[in-house]
Amino acid sequence: MLIQNKEVSEGDIVTLKMTYSEECLGKLVEQDMSTVTLAKPMSMVAGQQGLGLGPFSFTVPSDTNITINRSAIAWMAKTDKEIANQYIQTTTGIHVA
């Protein structure tokens, strides 16, 4: 049975909570019954001035689309607007008002 999160759609900035506790955020490219694909995946990292965004994987180019098995995802939701704006600024250089 295909279970889709109707609160999110392709093109949204979404957060995935992984079953092993890490959070991943990125632009939702597509989702199907068994996988979720994100563009330019990032994760929250602690820095000297508080939380910021860093690469989800240090060994993959930052502009890579990644496909994650749903079995590794605890939940998926639309990312908070402020964090989504920071993601857009980090990945594109565009400042969102």
MOPAC internal coordinates of N, CA, C and O (Angstrom, degrees):
PM7 1SCF
backbone

  N    0.0000 0     0.00 0     0.00 0    0    0    0
  C    1.4342 1     0.00 0     0.00 0    1    0    0
  C    1.5219 1   108.89 1     0.00 0    2    1    0
  O    1.2310 1   119.69 1   -46.73 1    3    2    1
  N    1.3162 1   118.19 1   133.27 1    3    2    1
  C    1.4540 1   123.49 1   178.80 1    5    3    2
  C    1.5207 1   109.09 1   -85.47 1    6    5    3
  O    1.2310 1   120.63 1   -60.46 1    7    6    5
  N    1.3244 1   116.39 1   119.54 1    7    6    5
  C    1.4547 1   121.57 1   177.23 1    9    7    6
  C    1.5170 1   106.75 1  -112.62 1   10    9    7
  O    1.2310 1   120.26 1   -65.03 1   11   10    9
  N    1.3278 1   117.11 1   114.97 1   11   10    9
  C    1.4499 1   120.68 1   179.62 1   13   11   10
  C    1.5143 1   110.06 1  -112.50 1   14   13   11
  O    1.2310 1   121.06 1   -36.48 1   15   14   13
  N    1.3097 1   115.57 1   143.52 1   15   14   13
  C    1.4479 1   121.64 1   175.30 1   17   15   14
  C    1.5195 1   106.67 1   -81.22 1   18   17   15
  O    1.2310 1   120.04 1   -72.55 1   19   18   17
  N    1.3340 1   117.52 1   107.45 1   19   18   17
  C    1.4629 1   121.68 1  -175.42 1   21   19   18
  C    1.5194 1   112.43 1   -74.47 1   22   21   19
  O    1.2310 1   120.32 1   169.89 1   23   22   21
  N    1.3319 1   116.99 1   -10.11 1   23   22   21
  C    1.4550 1   120.16 1   178.76 1   25   23   22
  C    1.5210 1   111.90 1   -80.07 1   26   25   23
  O    1.2310 1   119.92 1   164.76 1   27   26   25
  N    1.3169 1   117.76 1   -15.24 1   27   26   25
  C    1.4566 1   121.29 1  -179.97 1   29   27   26
  C    1.5233 1   109.50 1  -120.62 1   30   29   27
  O    1.2310 1   121.47 1   -29.61 1   31   30   29
  N    1.3283 1   114.80 1   150.39 1   31   30   29
  C    1.4555 1   119.05 1   176.71 1   33   31   30
  C    1.5226 1   108.90 1  -142.64 1   34   33   31
  O    1.2310 1   121.21 1   -14.65 1   35   34   33
  N    1.3163 1   115.28 1   165.35 1   35   34   33
  C    1.4579 1   120.17 1  -178.80 1   37   35   34
  C    1.5200 1   109.98 1   -54.81 1   38   37   35
  O    1.2310 1   120.95 1   -44.03 1   39   38   37
  N    1.3219 1   115.79 1   135.97 1   39   38   37
  C    1.4594 1   122.01 1  -178.35 1   41   39   38
  C    1.5201 1   113.58 1    98.17 1   42   41   39
  O    1.2310 1   120.10 1   162.35 1   43   42   41
  N    1.3390 1   117.42 1   -17.65 1   43   42   41
  C    1.4702 1   121.00 1   177.31 1   45   43   42
  C    1.5227 1   110.25 1   -72.68 1   46   45   43
  O    1.2310 1   120.86 1   -27.88 1   47   46   45
  N    1.3305 1   115.96 1   152.12 1   47   46   45
  C    1.4528 1   121.52 1   170.05 1   49   47   46
  C    1.5323 1   105.36 1   -87.31 1   50   49   47
  O    1.2310 1   120.78 1   -60.01 1   51   50   49
  N    1.3210 1   116.11 1   119.99 1   51   50   49
  C    1.4635 1   120.93 1  -174.70 1   53   51   50
  C    1.5225 1   110.88 1  -123.29 1   54   53   51
  O    1.2310 1   121.59 1   -22.35 1   55   54   53
  N    1.3230 1   114.57 1   157.65 1   55   54   53
  C    1.4543 1   122.31 1   174.59 1   57   55   54
  C    1.5169 1   108.14 1  -113.60 1   58   57   55
  O    1.2310 1   120.97 1   -47.83 1   59   58   57
  N    1.3187 1   115.75 1   132.17 1   59   58   57
  C    1.4567 1   121.98 1   173.96 1   61   59   58
  C    1.5124 1   107.95 1  -109.78 1   62   61   59
  O    1.2310 1   120.15 1   -50.93 1   63   62   61
  N    1.3026 1   117.32 1   129.07 1   63   62   61
  C    1.4592 1   121.77 1   171.92 1   65   63   62
  C    1.5126 1   105.97 1   -96.29 1   66   65   63
  O    1.2310 1   120.85 1   -65.29 1   67   66   65
  N    1.3176 1   115.97 1   114.71 1   67   66   65
  C    1.4561 1   120.60 1  -177.11 1   69   67   66
  C    1.5287 1   109.73 1   -77.50 1   70   69   67
  O    1.2310 1   120.24 1   -25.55 1   71   70   69
  N    1.3031 1   117.14 1   154.45 1   71   70   69
  C    1.4634 1   121.13 1  -178.87 1   73   71   70
  C    1.5209 1   111.97 1   -64.41 1   74   73   71
  O    1.2310 1   119.80 1   160.63 1   75   74   73
  N    1.3189 1   117.98 1   -19.37 1   75   74   73
  C    1.4612 1   121.90 1   178.58 1   77   75   74
  C    1.5220 1   111.36 1   -98.10 1   78   77   75
  O    1.2310 1   119.89 1  -160.00 1   79   78   77
  N    1.3416 1   117.82 1    20.00 1   79   78   77
  C    1.4668 1   127.24 1   170.46 1   81   79   78
  C    1.5241 1   116.60 1    88.67 1   82   81   79
  O    1.2310 1   118.38 1   162.42 1   83   82   81
  N    1.3113 1   120.68 1   -17.58 1   83   82   81
  C    1.4576 1   120.83 1  -179.59 1   85   83   82
  C    1.5280 1   109.91 1   -73.76 1   86   85   83
  O    1.2310 1   120.70 1   -30.23 1   87   86   85
  N    1.3337 1   116.27 1   149.77 1   87   86   85
  C    1.4574 1   121.58 1   173.84 1   89   87   86
  C    1.5185 1   109.12 1  -106.82 1   90   89   87
  O    1.2310 1   121.18 1   -38.37 1   91   90   89
  N    1.3146 1   115.36 1   141.63 1   91   90   89
  C    1.4577 1   122.43 1   178.21 1   93   91   90
  C    1.5161 1   107.29 1  -128.73 1   94   93   91
  O    1.2310 1   120.00 1   -44.71 1   95   94   93
  N    1.3298 1   117.61 1   135.29 1   95   94   93
  C    1.4456 1   119.47 1   175.20 1   97   95   94
  C    1.5095 1   109.89 1  -128.43 1   98   97   95
  O    1.2310 1   121.34 1   -28.83 1   99   98   97
  N    1.3194 1   115.05 1   151.17 1   99   98   97
  C    1.4496 1   121.03 1  -179.53 1  101   99   98
  C    1.5088 1   110.25 1  -178.56 1  102  101   99
  O    1.2310 1   121.38 1    -1.95 1  103  102  101
  N    1.3093 1   114.96 1   178.05 1  103  102  101
  C    1.4627 1   121.24 1   178.31 1  105  103  102
  C    1.5235 1   108.16 1   -82.40 1  106  105  103
  O    1.2310 1   120.55 1   -55.03 1  107  106  105
  N    1.3338 1   116.55 1   124.97 1  107  106  105
  C    1.4563 1   121.30 1  -179.26 1  109  107  106
  C    1.5263 1   109.69 1   -70.42 1  110  109  107
  O    1.2310 1   120.87 1   -63.29 1  111  110  109
  N    1.3198 1   115.94 1   116.71 1  111  110  109
  C    1.4637 1   122.08 1   179.17 1  113  111  110
  C    1.5208 1   109.50 1   -89.03 1  114  113  111
  O    1.2310 1   120.99 1   129.88 1  115  114  113
  N    1.3305 1   115.72 1   -50.12 1  115  114  113
  C    1.4615 1   120.62 1   177.99 1  117  115  114
  C    1.5109 1   109.74 1  -164.12 1  118  117  115
  O    1.2310 1   121.46 1   -19.08 1  119  118  117
  N    1.3277 1   114.81 1   160.92 1  119  118  117
  C    1.4559 1   120.58 1   174.98 1  121  119  118
  C    1.5240 1   108.33 1  -145.09 1  122  121  119
  O    1.2310 1   121.54 1   -33.46 1  123  122  121
  N    1.3120 1   114.66 1   146.54 1  123  122  121
  C    1.4548 1   120.05 1   174.93 1  125  123  122
  C    1.5156 1   108.19 1  -139.07 1  126  125  123
  O    1.2310 1   120.44 1    13.61 1  127  126  125
  N    1.2882 1   116.77 1  -166.39 1  127  126  125
  C    1.4523 1   121.02 1  -174.48 1  129  127  126
  C    1.5319 1   113.01 1   -62.69 1  130  129  127
  O    1.2310 1   119.95 1   149.91 1  131  130  129
  N    1.3130 1   117.71 1   -30.09 1  131  130  129
  C    1.4653 1   119.03 1  -173.99 1  133  131  130
  C    1.5220 1   114.82 1  -117.69 1  134  133  131
  O    1.2310 1   119.33 1   167.83 1  135  134  133
  N    1.3310 1   118.89 1   -12.17 1  135  134  133
  C    1.4663 1   119.82 1  -176.33 1  137  135  134
  C    1.5278 1   112.24 1  -141.12 1  138  137  135
  O    1.2310 1   121.79 1   -18.07 1  139  138  137
  N    1.3342 1   114.18 1   161.93 1  139  138  137
  C    1.4607 1   123.50 1   172.11 1  141  139  138
  C    1.5250 1   105.90 1  -131.07 1  142  141  139
  O    1.2310 1   120.20 1   -48.97 1  143  142  141
  N    1.3358 1   117.22 1   131.03 1  143  142  141
  C    1.4628 1   121.40 1   179.03 1  145  143  142
  C    1.5214 1   109.32 1  -112.03 1  146  145  143
  O    1.2310 1   120.85 1   -52.23 1  147  146  145
  N    1.3387 1   115.98 1   127.77 1  147  146  145
  C    1.4535 1   123.29 1   177.84 1  149  147  146
  C    1.5179 1   110.71 1  -116.34 1  150  149  147
  O    1.2310 1   121.08 1   -35.84 1  151  150  149
  N    1.3333 1   115.54 1   144.16 1  151  150  149
  C    1.4603 1   121.51 1   172.76 1  153  151  150
  C    1.5203 1   108.15 1   -94.67 1  154  153  151
  O    1.2310 1   120.52 1   -39.48 1  155  154  153
  N    1.3107 1   116.61 1   140.52 1  155  154  153
  C    1.4602 1   124.17 1   175.82 1  157  155  154
  C    1.5259 1   112.22 1    47.75 1  158  157  155
  O    1.2310 1   119.90 1  -120.13 1  159  158  157
  N    1.3295 1   117.79 1    59.87 1  159  158  157
  C    1.4614 1   120.58 1  -177.26 1  161  159  158
  C    1.5246 1   112.58 1   -65.68 1  162  161  159
  O    1.2310 1   121.21 1   -38.98 1  163  162  161
  N    1.3357 1   115.29 1   141.02 1  163  162  161
  C    1.4581 1   121.34 1   179.03 1  165  163  162
  C    1.5165 1   108.40 1  -137.90 1  166  165  163
  O    1.2310 1   120.96 1   -12.30 1  167  166  165
  N    1.3233 1   115.76 1   167.70 1  167  166  165
  C    1.4543 1   120.86 1   174.61 1  169  167  166
  C    1.5198 1   108.85 1  -136.55 1  170  169  167
  O    1.2310 1   120.86 1   -18.05 1  171  170  169
  N    1.3221 1   115.95 1   161.95 1  171  170  169
  C    1.4584 1   121.01 1   178.33 1  173  171  170
  C    1.5241 1   108.19 1   -78.10 1  174  173  171
  O    1.2310 1   120.86 1   -44.12 1  175  174  173
  N    1.3300 1   115.96 1   135.88 1  175  174  173
  C    1.4658 1   121.65 1   177.79 1  177  175  174
  C    1.5284 1   109.05 1  -131.17 1  178  177  175
  O    1.2310 1   120.98 1   -32.60 1  179  178  177
  N    1.3156 1   115.73 1   147.40 1  179  178  177
  C    1.4604 1   120.88 1   177.87 1  181  179  178
  C    1.5182 1   109.14 1   -85.63 1  182  181  179
  O    1.2310 1   120.99 1   -47.94 1  183  182  181
  N    1.3233 1   115.72 1   132.06 1  183  182  181
  C    1.4583 1   121.37 1   178.06 1  185  183  182
  C    1.5172 1   110.16 1  -128.31 1  186  185  183
  O    1.2310 1   120.36 1     2.43 1  187  186  185
  N    1.3172 1   116.92 1  -177.57 1  187  186  185
  C    1.4660 1   121.09 1  -178.63 1  189  187  186
  C    1.5216 1   112.29 1   -64.02 1  190  189  187
  O    1.2310 1   120.18 1   150.14 1  191  190  189
  N    1.3407 1   117.26 1   -29.86 1  191  190  189
  C    1.4602 1   120.80 1  -178.92 1  193  191  190
  C    1.5257 1   112.21 1  -104.37 1  194  193  191
  O    1.2310 1   120.27 1  -158.98 1  195  194  193
  N    1.3073 1   117.08 1    21.02 1  195  194  193
  C    1.4622 1   120.61 1   178.48 1  197  195  194
  C    1.5158 1   111.58 1   110.46 1  198  197  195
  O    1.2310 1   121.15 1    20.96 1  199  198  197
  N    1.3234 1   115.40 1  -159.04 1  199  198  197
  C    1.4576 1   120.34 1  -178.42 1  201  199  198
  C    1.5206 1   111.08 1   -75.58 1  202  201  199
  O    1.2310 1   121.04 1   -35.50 1  203  202  201
  N    1.3124 1   115.62 1   144.50 1  203  202  201
  C    1.4475 1   122.72 1   176.37 1  205  203  202
  C    1.5134 1   109.07 1  -146.05 1  206  205  203
  O    1.2310 1   120.44 1     5.20 1  207  206  205
  N    1.3075 1   116.77 1  -174.80 1  207  206  205
  C    1.4577 1   122.10 1  -179.89 1  209  207  206
  C    1.5128 1   110.35 1  -106.65 1  210  209  207
  O    1.2310 1   121.32 1   -40.61 1  211  210  209
  N    1.3129 1   115.08 1   139.39 1  211  210  209
  C    1.4519 1   121.53 1   176.82 1  213  211  210
  C    1.5126 1   109.24 1  -138.70 1  214  213  211
  O    1.2310 1   120.27 1    -7.66 1  215  214  213
  N    1.3120 1   117.09 1   172.34 1  215  214  213
  C    1.4697 1   119.38 1  -178.44 1  217  215  214
  C    1.5247 1   111.43 1   -64.60 1  218  217  215
  O    1.2310 1   120.87 1   -36.79 1  219  218  217
  N    1.3222 1   115.94 1   143.21 1  219  218  217
  C    1.4563 1   121.00 1   175.54 1  221  219  218
  C    1.5209 1   110.13 1   -71.55 1  222  221  219
  O    1.2310 1   121.03 1   145.54 1  223  222  221
  N    1.3365 1   115.64 1   -34.46 1  223  222  221
  C    1.4611 1   121.26 1   175.67 1  225  223  222
  C    1.5198 1   108.04 1  -134.04 1  226  225  223
  O    1.2310 1   120.70 1   -52.08 1  227  226  225
  N    1.3074 1   116.28 1   127.92 1  227  226  225
  C    1.4656 1   120.52 1  -178.26 1  229  227  226
  C    1.5259 1   112.78 1   -79.46 1  230  229  227
  O    1.2310 1   119.62 1   168.25 1  231  230  229
  N    1.3106 1   118.33 1   -11.75 1  231  230  229
  C    1.4669 1   121.27 1  -175.44 1  233  231  230
  C    1.5222 1   113.77 1  -104.31 1  234  233  231
  O    1.2310 1   120.15 1  -175.31 1  235  234  233
  N    1.3346 1   117.33 1     4.69 1  235  234  233
  C    1.4618 1   122.51 1  -178.88 1  237  235  234
  C    1.5239 1   107.62 1  -120.99 1  238  237  235
  O    1.2310 1   119.28 1   -41.06 1  239  238  237
  N    1.3346 1   118.98 1   138.94 1  239  238  237
  C    1.4692 1   119.74 1   177.33 1  241  239  238
  C    1.5328 1   111.18 1   -54.14 1  242  241  239
  O    1.2310 1   120.67 1   -37.89 1  243  242  241
  N    1.3343 1   116.33 1   142.11 1  243  242  241
  C    1.4651 1   120.98 1  -173.33 1  245  243  242
  C    1.5262 1   114.16 1   -65.20 1  246  245  243
  O    1.2310 1   119.52 1   160.69 1  247  246  245
  N    1.3271 1   118.53 1   -19.31 1  247  246  245
  C    1.4700 1   120.43 1  -179.15 1  249  247  246
  C    1.5320 1   112.56 1   -95.00 1  250  249  247
  O    1.2310 1   120.20 1  -165.27 1  251  250  249
  N    1.3215 1   117.23 1    14.73 1  251  250  249
  C    1.4583 1   122.71 1  -178.39 1  253  251  250
  C    1.5267 1   111.29 1   -80.04 1  254  253  251
  O    1.2310 1   120.20 1   -39.63 1  255  254  253
  N    1.3227 1   117.23 1   140.37 1  255  254  253
  C    1.4590 1   121.55 1   168.20 1  257  255  254
  C    1.5182 1   107.17 1   -82.76 1  258  257  255
  O    1.2310 1   120.60 1   -44.13 1  259  258  257
  N    1.3263 1   116.46 1   135.87 1  259  258  257
  C    1.4620 1   119.55 1   176.26 1  261  259  258
  C    1.5253 1   108.82 1  -118.49 1  262  261  259
  O    1.2310 1   121.42 1   -34.17 1  263  262  261
  N    1.3122 1   114.88 1   145.83 1  263  262  261
  C    1.4555 1   121.76 1   176.97 1  265  263  262
  C    1.5184 1   107.43 1  -113.47 1  266  265  263
  O    1.2310 1   121.01 1   -53.99 1  267  266  265
  N    1.3318 1   115.66 1   126.01 1  267  266  265
  C    1.4564 1   122.19 1  -175.85 1  269  267  266
  C    1.5253 1   108.83 1  -115.72 1  270  269  267
  O    1.2310 1   120.62 1   -46.61 1  271  270  269
  N    1.3191 1   116.43 1   133.39 1  271  270  269
  C    1.4572 1   120.49 1   175.81 1  273  271  270
  C    1.5207 1   109.50 1   -67.33 1  274  273  271
  O    1.2310 1   120.64 1   -43.48 1  275  274  273
  N    1.3136 1   116.37 1   136.52 1  275  274  273
  C    1.4658 1   120.63 1   179.11 1  277  275  274
  C    1.5253 1   112.23 1   -60.03 1  278  277  275
  O    1.2310 1   120.10 1   154.79 1  279  278  277
  N    1.3171 1   117.41 1   -25.21 1  279  278  277
  C    1.4657 1   119.91 1   179.58 1  281  279  278
  C    1.5295 1   111.47 1   -64.71 1  282  281  279
  O    1.2310 1   119.75 1   161.74 1  283  282  281
  N    1.3317 1   118.08 1   -18.26 1  283  282  281
  C    1.4592 1   122.19 1   178.68 1  285  283  282
  C    1.5266 1   112.33 1   -94.90 1  286  285  283
  O    1.2310 1   120.13 1   179.43 1  287  286  285
  N    1.3438 1   117.36 1    -0.57 1  287  286  285
  C    1.4623 1   122.10 1  -175.72 1  289  287  286
  C    1.5242 1   109.96 1  -108.84 1  290  289  287
  O    1.2310 1   120.70 1   -55.45 1  291  290  289
  N    1.3413 1   116.27 1   124.55 1  291  290  289
  C    1.4662 1   120.62 1   176.25 1  293  291  290
  C    1.5305 1   110.40 1   -79.88 1  294  293  291
  O    1.2310 1   120.61 1   136.73 1  295  294  293
  N    1.3489 1   116.44 1   -43.27 1  295  294  293
  C    1.4603 1   120.76 1   176.48 1  297  295  294
  C    1.5200 1   110.33 1  -158.66 1  298  297  295
  O    1.2310 1   121.03 1   -15.63 1  299  298  297
  N    1.3587 1   115.64 1   164.37 1  299  298  297
  C    1.4561 1   122.81 1   177.65 1  301  299  298
  C    1.5228 1   107.72 1  -137.46 1  302  301  299
  O    1.2310 1   120.26 1   -42.60 1  303  302  301
  N    1.3351 1   117.10 1   137.40 1  303  302  301
  C    1.4616 1   121.67 1   178.63 1  305  303  302
  C    1.5178 1   109.29 1  -150.67 1  306  305  303
  O    1.2310 1   120.96 1   -19.46 1  307  306  305
  N    1.3214 1   115.77 1   160.54 1  307  306  305
  C    1.4515 1   121.17 1   174.75 1  309  307  306
  C    1.5245 1   108.13 1   -63.63 1  310  309  307
  O    1.2310 1   120.58 1   -43.24 1  311  310  309
  N    1.3206 1   116.49 1   136.76 1  311  310  309
  C    1.4618 1   122.18 1  -178.63 1  313  311  310
  C    1.5221 1   110.34 1   -73.39 1  314  313  311
  O    1.2310 1   120.58 1   -35.82 1  315  314  313
  N    1.3240 1   116.50 1   144.18 1  315  314  313
  C    1.4564 1   122.86 1   174.86 1  317  315  314
  C    1.5256 1   109.70 1   -49.99 1  318  317  315
  O    1.2310 1   120.37 1   -40.75 1  319  318  317
  N    1.3296 1   116.90 1   139.25 1  319  318  317
  C    1.4674 1   121.86 1  -173.95 1  321  319  318
  C    1.5291 1   113.32 1   -56.34 1  322  321  319
  O    1.2310 1   119.92 1   137.49 1  323  322  321
  N    1.3155 1   117.76 1   -42.51 1  323  322  321
  C    1.4684 1   120.71 1  -179.32 1  325  323  322
  C    1.5266 1   111.29 1   -64.18 1  326  325  323
  O    1.2310 1   120.47 1   136.92 1  327  326  325
  N    1.3251 1   116.70 1   -43.08 1  327  326  325
  C    1.4660 1   120.81 1   178.70 1  329  327  326
  C    1.5329 1   110.00 1   -69.76 1  330  329  327
  O    1.2310 1   120.10 1   141.58 1  331  330  329
  N    1.3341 1   117.41 1   -38.42 1  331  330  329
  C    1.4686 1   120.72 1   177.36 1  333  331  330
  C    1.5275 1   110.40 1   -61.64 1  334  333  331
  O    1.2310 1   120.01 1   139.28 1  335  334  333
  N    1.3340 1   117.59 1   -40.72 1  335  334  333
  C    1.4632 1   120.82 1   177.13 1  337  335  334
  C    1.5232 1   111.33 1   -63.93 1  338  337  335
  O    1.2310 1   120.45 1   141.04 1  339  338  337
  N    1.3376 1   116.75 1   -38.96 1  339  338  337
  C    1.4643 1   120.26 1   176.95 1  341  339  338
  C    1.5284 1   110.08 1   -65.07 1  342  341  339
  O    1.2310 1   120.29 1   140.46 1  343  342  341
  N    1.3314 1   117.05 1   -39.54 1  343  342  341
  C    1.4686 1   121.35 1   177.54 1  345  343  342
  C    1.5317 1   109.92 1   -60.90 1  346  345  343
  O    1.2310 1   120.26 1   133.57 1  347  346  345
  N    1.3343 1   117.11 1   -46.43 1  347  346  345
  C    1.4706 1   121.08 1   179.86 1  349  347  346
  C    1.5279 1   110.14 1   -61.02 1  350  349  347
  O    1.2310 1   120.46 1   135.66 1  351  350  349
  N    1.3318 1   116.72 1   -44.34 1  351  350  349
  C    1.4654 1   120.08 1   179.18 1  353  351  350
  C    1.5217 1   111.29 1   -63.02 1  354  353  351
  O    1.2310 1   120.31 1   137.76 1  355  354  353
  N    1.3240 1   117.01 1   -42.24 1  355  354  353
  C    1.4749 1   121.15 1  -178.99 1  357  355  354
  C    1.5110 1   111.93 1   -66.67 1  358  357  355
  O    1.2310 1   119.83 1   138.79 1  359  358  357
  N    1.3309 1   117.92 1   -41.21 1  359  358  357
  C    1.4586 1   120.64 1  -174.27 1  361  359  358
  C    1.5204 1   114.11 1   -87.18 1  362  361  359
  O    1.2310 1   119.87 1   158.79 1  363  362  361
  N    1.3479 1   117.86 1   -21.21 1  363  362  361
  C    1.4704 1   119.83 1  -176.33 1  365  363  362
  C    1.5176 1   113.92 1  -121.88 1  366  365  363
  O    1.2310 1   120.26 1   159.13 1  367  366  365
  N    1.3439 1   117.11 1   -20.87 1  367  366  365
  C    1.4613 1   120.75 1  -174.95 1  369  367  366
  C    1.5174 1   112.54 1    84.98 1  370  369  367
  O    1.2310 1   120.10 1   177.97 1  371  370  369
  N    1.3267 1   117.41 1    -2.03 1  371  370  369
  C    1.4696 1   121.76 1  -179.78 1  373  371  370
  C    1.5207 1   108.72 1   -84.64 1  374  373  371
  O    1.2310 1   120.47 1   -51.83 1  375  374  373
  N    1.3260 1   116.70 1   128.17 1  375  374  373
  C    1.4682 1   122.29 1   176.98 1  377  375  374
  C    1.5181 1   108.26 1   -87.74 1  378  377  375
  O    1.2310 1   120.77 1   -58.91 1  379  378  377
  N    1.3239 1   116.13 1   121.09 1  379  378  377
  C    1.4639 1   121.28 1  -179.90 1  381  379  378
  C    1.5246 1   108.32 1   -93.57 1  382  381  379
  O    1.2310 1   120.71 1   -50.06 1  383  382  381
  N    1.3076 1   116.24 1   129.94 1  383  382  381
  C    1.4824 1   120.83 1  -178.84 1  385  383  382
  C    1.5006 1   111.85 1   -77.50 1  386  385  383
  O    1.2310 1   120.10 1   180.00 1  387  386  385

